[in-house]
Amino acid sequence: MIIEKIRIPQERHLQKHMEGSLGAELIGELLGYKDRYGGEERDKGNRQAKAENFPLTRSSGGHIYRMCKDVQKKLGLEKLKIAYFLSHNPEFNSAADFSYHPDTPHKVIINSGLVEQLEDERELRFVVGHEIGHLLSGIPFTRVFRFIYPEFNNVPRFLRGTYDLWRKLNEISCDRVGFLVVGDLEAALRAQFRLYSGIDMNRLRIAPERFAATVNKLVKEIPETAGSEFNTHPISPLRTKALTIFGQSKTWKALQSGRPIPKKDKVLEEGTAKIAEQLSISPHREIDRASLDFLGAAGYKVMVSDGPASREEYIYLLNRLAQYTFWPKDQVDAALKKKGGDIDKILSDSARYISRNHPAVGKDLVYNLIELILSDRRLHRKELDILFDIAEKRMKIPHREVVDLVLQCVGERFCPLK
């Protein structure tokens, strides 16, 4: 399937990892069973969709319905069952809903505010193609994820950063599907400008290439917080830049000419990787890099001081490191594989920088290590001995202050019989 071939490899990898970790395949099968045999609930959902949204059909959907079906044909998905709806909603948006039931079509819901503002049909085709991309890539997994975690705040922090980056990269992958539908970079840039600004490009009398040049400048000025987990979509300059890179790639040129997609497309891969880095949580400041190194190295020494690391300790450390990196698993796994000398050097270098430049941060990190020790609801002398050694000799915290930190954490966090 062509949509799968143009997905961002890192996005596909992140989804596969999360699916394996969450048992998504099995849960998806159970949700599918409910879709297939929960007739009353399924029918109620279909009736509600038709009651709240105007169904676009061959007889009532006019040119918008014909355009939607043409988009499916363009993608080679004529047989895919999709029901299209028009929602009385002024918000400039659209949505897709995945169905596991073979007789119940997927849904694409287009807001009236979107239709009214999109004067160029190519822009609407781009949006519909984008939503179909979601149906065939991200939405089945998103449905499972939201079933497990109905409240996003309840998602473990280490998984939150991974999911956040994945869904942003998935948006960019689906933009490529929209691009595939409209067929040229100028039309795709016009659609992006509309999504970015809310108005037609002609209103400002600027050319698509001028918009692309402006975006290039904006991308260079984007702050390090661009990967904030509180945004569900990539910020517009990065999203547009990603589309421009794809539109100028060997991969796109091969698709245009009907040739096989090249196995390696260096410019596309490196450009997309750079954007992914800007979208992800990563240690940009020196203190963040040092904190990440210190917690990874010190956490390792504490975890294995009394035997193999427990699952509770491993998960705690992942969650704590996730404030510095979207993929903390690599940091922890690398520490577990390193030799003692390497760990000691990382620990010494990071503790030296922190104790000299950010002593208050050093105390916070030691408190995190105490939380790590208590995470398995057990307290071992070997762990405390290692902790005092690290806190006093590496972080230069006086003995009495370390004692106070331990007692404070035990009083606040320790629940041995819970």
C-alpha positions as CSV (number, residue, x, y, z in Angstrom):
1,M,0.0,0.0,0.0
2,I,1.4,3.4,-1.1
3,I,0.4,5.1,2.2
4,E,2.6,2.7,4.2
5,K,5.5,3.3,1.9
6,I,5.6,7.1,2.5
7,R,5.1,7.0,6.3
8,I,8.0,8.4,8.3
9,P,10.1,5.3,9.4
10,Q,10.6,6.7,12.9
11,E,6.9,7.2,13.3
12,R,6.2,3.6,12.3
13,H,9.0,2.4,14.7
14,L,7.5,4.3,17.6
15,Q,4.0,2.9,17.0
16,K,5.3,-0.6,16.7
17,H,7.2,-0.3,20.0
18,M,4.2,1.1,21.8
19,E,1.8,-1.5,20.4
20,G,4.1,-4.2,21.7
21,S,4.4,-2.6,25.1
22,L,0.7,-2.1,25.6
23,G,-0.6,-5.4,24.0
24,A,-2.4,-3.2,21.4
25,E,-3.0,-6.1,19.0
26,L,-5.0,-8.1,21.6
27,I,-6.9,-5.1,22.8
28,G,-7.6,-4.1,19.2
29,E,-9.1,-7.6,18.6
30,L,-11.3,-7.3,21.6
31,L,-12.5,-3.8,20.5
32,G,-13.1,-5.3,17.1
33,Y,-15.2,-8.1,18.6
34,K,-17.2,-5.5,20.4
35,D,-17.7,-3.5,17.1
36,R,-18.8,-6.7,15.3
37,Y,-21.1,-8.1,17.9
38,G,-22.1,-5.1,20.0
39,G,-24.9,-4.5,17.6
40,E,-27.1,-2.2,19.7
41,E,-24.3,0.0,20.8
42,R,-22.9,0.1,17.3
43,D,-26.2,1.0,15.8
44,K,-26.7,3.7,18.4
45,G,-23.4,5.2,17.5
46,N,-24.3,5.2,13.8
47,R,-27.7,6.8,14.4
48,Q,-26.0,9.4,16.6
49,A,-23.5,10.3,13.9
50,K,-26.3,10.7,11.3
51,A,-28.4,12.7,13.8
52,E,-25.6,15.1,14.6
53,N,-24.0,15.4,11.2
54,F,-25.3,15.6,7.7
55,P,-24.5,12.5,5.7
56,L,-22.8,13.1,2.4
57,T,-24.1,10.5,-0.1
58,R,-24.3,10.0,-3.8
59,S,-27.7,11.7,-3.9
60,S,-27.2,14.3,-1.2
61,G,-23.5,15.0,-1.1
62,G,-23.1,16.9,-4.3
63,H,-19.6,17.8,-5.5
64,I,-18.1,17.3,-2.1
65,Y,-19.2,13.7,-2.0
66,R,-17.9,13.1,-5.5
67,M,-14.6,14.8,-4.6
68,C,-14.2,12.5,-1.5
69,K,-14.8,9.4,-3.6
70,D,-12.3,10.7,-6.1
71,V,-9.7,11.1,-3.4
72,Q,-10.2,7.5,-2.5
73,K,-9.7,6.5,-6.1
74,K,-6.6,8.6,-6.3
75,L,-5.2,6.6,-3.4
76,G,-6.3,3.2,-4.8
77,L,-8.8,2.8,-2.0
78,E,-12.1,2.6,-4.0
79,K,-13.2,-0.5,-2.0
80,L,-12.5,1.0,1.4
81,K,-15.8,1.7,3.2
82,I,-15.9,5.3,4.3
83,A,-18.9,7.3,5.2
84,Y,-18.5,11.1,4.9
85,F,-20.4,13.6,7.0
86,L,-20.7,17.4,7.2
87,S,-20.8,18.7,10.7
88,H,-22.5,22.0,11.6
89,N,-19.3,23.3,13.4
90,P,-17.6,26.6,12.6
91,E,-14.3,25.3,13.8
92,F,-11.7,24.9,11.1
93,N,-11.2,21.2,11.5
94,S,-12.0,17.7,10.4
95,A,-11.8,14.2,12.0
96,A,-11.8,10.5,11.2
97,D,-13.2,7.5,13.1
98,F,-12.0,4.0,12.6
99,S,-14.4,1.0,12.6
100,Y,-13.4,-2.6,13.1
101,H,-16.7,-3.9,11.8
102,P,-16.6,-5.1,8.2
103,D,-20.2,-3.9,7.5
104,T,-19.8,-0.5,9.3
105,P,-17.8,2.0,7.3
106,H,-15.1,4.2,8.7
107,K,-16.2,7.9,9.2
108,V,-14.6,11.1,8.0
109,I,-16.4,14.2,9.4
110,I,-15.8,17.6,7.8
111,N,-16.7,20.7,9.7
112,S,-18.8,23.3,7.9
113,G,-16.3,26.0,8.9
114,L,-13.7,24.2,6.9
115,V,-15.8,23.9,3.8
116,E,-16.9,27.5,3.9
117,Q,-13.3,28.8,4.2
118,L,-11.6,26.5,1.6
119,E,-12.4,28.2,-1.7
120,D,-9.8,26.1,-3.6
121,E,-11.1,22.5,-3.9
122,R,-7.5,21.2,-3.9
123,E,-7.1,22.4,-0.3
124,L,-10.2,20.3,0.7
125,R,-8.8,17.3,-1.2
126,F,-5.6,17.7,0.8
127,V,-7.6,17.6,4.1
128,V,-9.7,14.6,3.1
129,G,-6.5,12.7,2.0
130,H,-4.9,13.6,5.3
131,E,-7.9,12.1,7.2
132,I,-7.8,8.9,5.2
133,G,-4.1,8.7,6.0
134,H,-5.1,8.7,9.7
135,L,-7.6,5.9,9.1
136,L,-4.9,3.7,7.6
137,S,-2.1,4.5,10.0
138,G,-2.6,6.2,13.3
139,I,-6.3,6.0,14.4
140,P,-6.5,2.3,15.0
141,F,-3.7,2.5,17.5
142,T,-5.0,5.8,18.9
143,R,-8.3,4.2,19.7
144,V,-6.5,1.4,21.7
145,F,-4.3,4.0,23.4
146,R,-7.2,6.1,24.5
147,F,-9.1,3.1,25.6
148,I,-6.2,2.2,28.0
149,Y,-5.6,5.8,29.0
150,P,-8.9,7.8,28.8
151,E,-7.2,10.6,30.7
152,F,-4.0,11.7,29.1
153,N,-2.6,12.9,32.5
154,N,-2.7,9.3,33.7
155,V,-0.3,8.2,31.0
156,P,3.1,7.3,32.5
157,R,5.5,10.1,31.8
158,F,8.0,7.9,29.9
159,L,5.2,6.8,27.6
160,R,3.7,10.3,27.3
161,G,6.8,11.7,25.6
162,T,7.0,8.8,23.2
163,Y,3.3,9.0,22.3
164,D,3.5,12.8,21.9
165,L,6.3,12.6,19.4
166,W,4.6,9.7,17.5
167,R,1.3,11.5,17.0
168,K,3.1,14.6,15.7
169,L,5.1,12.6,13.3
170,N,1.9,10.8,12.3
171,E,0.4,14.1,11.4
172,I,3.4,14.8,9.1
173,S,3.0,11.3,7.6
174,C,-0.7,12.0,6.9
175,D,0.2,15.4,5.3
176,R,2.2,13.3,2.8
177,V,-1.0,11.4,2.0
178,G,-2.7,14.7,1.4
179,F,0.2,15.8,-0.8
180,L,-0.1,12.6,-2.8
181,V,-3.8,13.5,-3.5
182,V,-3.3,17.0,-4.7
183,G,-0.2,16.1,-6.7
184,D,2.0,19.2,-6.6
185,L,3.9,21.2,-4.0
186,E,2.2,24.5,-4.8
187,A,-1.2,23.2,-4.0
188,A,0.1,21.5,-0.9
189,L,1.7,24.7,0.3
190,R,-1.5,26.6,-0.3
191,A,-3.4,24.1,1.8
192,Q,-0.7,24.4,4.6
193,F,-0.9,28.2,4.5
194,R,-4.7,28.0,4.9
195,L,-4.3,25.6,7.9
196,Y,-1.6,27.9,9.3
197,S,-3.2,31.3,8.9
198,G,-6.9,30.6,8.3
199,I,-7.0,32.7,5.2
200,D,-6.4,32.2,1.5
201,M,-2.9,32.8,0.3
202,N,-4.2,35.1,-2.5
203,R,-5.5,37.5,0.2
204,L,-2.0,38.4,1.1
205,R,-0.9,38.2,-2.6
206,I,2.2,36.1,-1.8
207,A,3.4,33.2,-3.9
208,P,3.9,29.7,-2.5
209,E,7.6,29.9,-2.8
210,R,7.7,33.1,-0.8
211,F,5.7,31.3,1.9
212,A,8.2,28.4,1.9
213,A,11.1,30.9,2.3
214,T,9.3,32.6,5.2
215,V,8.8,29.2,6.8
216,N,12.5,28.4,6.5
217,K,13.4,31.5,8.4
218,L,10.8,30.8,11.1
219,V,12.1,27.2,11.6
220,K,15.5,28.6,12.5
221,E,14.0,30.8,15.1
222,I,11.8,28.1,16.8
223,P,12.5,27.8,20.5
224,E,13.7,24.6,22.1
225,T,10.3,24.1,23.6
226,A,8.8,23.4,20.2
227,G,8.4,19.7,21.2
228,S,6.0,20.6,24.0
229,E,3.8,17.6,24.9
230,F,0.8,19.8,25.4
231,N,0.3,20.3,21.6
232,T,-1.4,17.5,19.7
233,H,-0.1,18.7,16.3
234,P,3.3,19.9,15.1
235,I,3.6,23.6,15.2
236,S,2.9,25.0,11.7
237,P,6.3,26.1,10.5
238,L,7.8,22.6,11.2
239,R,4.8,20.9,9.6
240,T,5.1,23.1,6.5
241,K,8.9,22.6,6.4
242,A,8.4,18.8,6.5
243,L,6.0,19.0,3.6
244,T,8.4,21.1,1.6
245,I,11.3,18.6,2.2
246,F,9.0,15.8,1.0
247,G,7.9,17.7,-2.1
248,Q,11.5,18.2,-3.1
249,S,12.7,14.7,-2.4
250,K,13.7,11.8,-4.6
251,T,10.9,9.8,-3.2
252,W,8.3,12.3,-4.4
253,K,9.9,12.6,-7.8
254,A,9.8,8.8,-8.1
255,L,6.1,8.7,-7.2
256,Q,5.4,11.4,-9.8
257,S,7.1,9.5,-12.6
258,G,5.8,6.1,-11.6
259,R,9.3,4.7,-10.7
260,P,10.0,2.6,-7.6
261,I,10.6,4.5,-4.4
262,P,14.3,4.6,-3.7
263,K,15.5,2.6,-0.7
264,K,17.7,5.5,0.5
265,D,16.7,9.1,0.3
266,K,19.4,10.9,2.3
267,V,18.0,14.5,2.0
268,L,14.5,13.4,3.0
269,E,15.7,11.2,5.9
270,E,18.1,13.8,7.3
271,G,15.6,16.7,6.9
272,T,12.8,14.7,8.6
273,A,15.1,13.5,11.4
274,K,16.0,17.1,12.1
275,I,12.4,18.1,12.4
276,A,11.7,15.1,14.6
277,E,14.5,16.3,16.9
278,Q,12.9,19.7,17.1
279,L,9.5,18.1,18.0
280,S,10.8,15.8,20.7
281,I,11.6,16.3,24.3
282,S,15.4,16.4,24.5
283,P,18.1,17.9,26.8
284,H,18.9,21.1,25.1
285,R,20.5,22.9,28.1
286,E,23.8,21.8,29.6
287,I,22.2,21.4,33.1
288,D,19.5,19.1,31.5
289,R,22.1,17.0,29.8
290,A,24.1,16.7,33.0
291,S,21.0,15.8,35.0
292,L,20.1,13.1,32.5
293,D,23.6,11.7,32.7
294,F,23.7,11.8,36.5
295,L,20.3,10.2,37.1
296,G,21.0,7.5,34.5
297,A,24.4,6.6,36.0
298,A,23.6,7.1,39.7
299,G,20.2,5.4,39.2
300,Y,21.9,2.4,37.7
301,K,24.4,2.1,40.6
302,V,21.6,2.4,43.2
303,M,19.3,-0.1,41.4
304,V,21.8,-2.9,41.1
305,S,23.5,-2.4,44.5
306,D,21.2,-5.0,46.2
307,G,20.8,-7.3,43.2
308,P,19.1,-7.1,39.8
309,A,17.0,-4.0,39.4
310,S,13.3,-4.5,40.2
311,R,10.6,-3.6,37.7
312,E,9.3,-0.9,40.0
313,E,12.8,0.7,40.1
314,Y,13.2,0.5,36.3
315,I,9.8,2.1,35.6
316,Y,10.4,4.9,38.2
317,L,13.8,5.7,36.6
318,L,12.2,5.7,33.1
319,N,9.5,8.2,34.3
320,R,12.0,10.4,36.0
321,L,14.4,10.6,32.9
322,A,11.4,11.3,30.7
323,Q,11.4,14.9,31.7
324,Y,14.7,15.2,29.8
325,T,14.2,12.9,26.8
326,F,11.3,11.4,24.9
327,W,13.0,8.0,24.7
328,P,14.5,7.3,28.2
329,K,14.6,3.5,27.6
330,D,17.8,3.9,25.6
331,Q,19.4,5.8,28.4
332,V,18.6,3.2,31.1
333,D,19.4,0.2,28.8
334,A,22.7,1.7,27.8
335,A,23.6,2.2,31.5
336,L,22.8,-1.4,32.2
337,K,25.1,-2.6,29.4
338,K,28.1,-0.2,30.2
339,K,31.1,-1.3,32.2
340,G,31.7,0.1,35.7
341,G,34.4,2.5,34.6
342,D,32.2,4.1,32.0
343,I,29.4,4.6,34.5
344,D,31.8,6.1,37.1
345,K,33.1,8.6,34.6
346,I,29.6,9.7,33.5
347,L,28.6,10.0,37.1
348,S,31.8,11.9,38.1
349,D,31.6,14.4,35.2
350,S,27.9,15.1,35.6
351,A,28.0,15.4,39.4
352,R,31.1,17.8,39.1
353,Y,29.3,20.1,36.8
354,I,26.0,20.1,38.8
355,S,27.7,20.6,42.2
356,R,29.8,23.5,41.0
357,N,27.1,25.3,38.9
358,H,23.7,24.1,40.2
359,P,24.0,22.8,43.8
360,A,20.2,23.2,44.4
361,V,19.5,21.0,41.4
362,G,22.0,18.5,42.9
363,K,19.8,18.1,46.1
364,D,16.7,17.6,44.0
365,L,18.4,14.9,42.0
366,V,19.6,13.1,45.2
367,Y,16.0,13.3,46.4
368,N,15.0,11.6,43.2
369,L,17.5,8.8,43.9
370,I,15.9,8.3,47.3
371,E,12.5,8.0,45.6
372,L,14.0,5.4,43.3
373,I,15.3,3.4,46.3
374,L,11.8,3.5,47.9
375,S,9.9,2.7,44.6
376,D,9.9,-1.0,45.3
377,R,8.6,-0.4,48.8
378,R,11.7,-1.8,50.3
379,L,14.7,-0.1,52.1
380,H,18.1,-1.8,51.9
381,R,21.3,-0.8,53.6
382,K,23.4,-1.4,50.5
383,E,21.2,1.1,48.5
384,L,21.5,3.7,51.3
385,D,25.3,3.2,51.5
386,I,25.6,3.9,47.7
387,L,23.3,6.9,48.0
388,F,25.3,8.5,50.8
389,D,28.5,7.8,48.9
390,I,27.2,9.5,45.7
391,A,25.5,12.4,47.6
392,E,28.5,13.2,49.8
393,K,31.6,12.4,47.6
394,R,30.2,13.2,44.1
395,M,27.5,15.9,44.8
396,K,29.4,17.4,47.8
397,I,26.3,17.5,50.0
398,P,27.1,17.4,53.8
399,H,26.2,14.2,55.6
400,R,23.6,15.8,57.9
401,E,21.7,17.3,54.8
402,V,21.7,13.9,53.2
403,V,20.2,12.4,56.3
404,D,17.5,15.2,56.3
405,L,16.7,14.4,52.6
406,V,16.4,10.7,53.3
407,L,14.1,11.2,56.3
408,Q,12.0,13.8,54.4
409,C,11.5,11.3,51.5
410,V,10.8,8.4,53.8
411,G,8.1,10.4,55.6
412,E,6.5,11.6,52.3
413,R,6.9,8.6,50.0
414,F,7.6,5.3,51.9
415,C,4.6,2.9,52.0
416,P,6.1,-0.5,52.7
417,L,2.8,-2.3,53.5
418,K,0.5,-0.6,51.0
